[in-house]
């Protein structure tokens, strides 16, 4: 027997139904801080260093995403 259930809801409704916390204020604050940092003229080196510290698996994770978005069309190995 096969049963399919289709749920039509917004991401907010799904979050509430699953009992997940609302991180909207945290996200808005994070984005505001990033915009403020970029507006102050952050150097590319500082931005890269920041991204490396946030990337899952550090350098390996960053290289994976770099390969995923490589415009040469090569697939990551």
HELIX and SHEET records of a PDB file:
HELIX    1   1 UNK A   11  UNK A   17  1                                   7    
HELIX    2   2 UNK A   24  UNK A   39  1                                  16    
HELIX    3   3 UNK A   44  UNK A   54  1                                  11    
HELIX    4   4 UNK A   58  UNK A   68  1                                  11    
END                                                                             
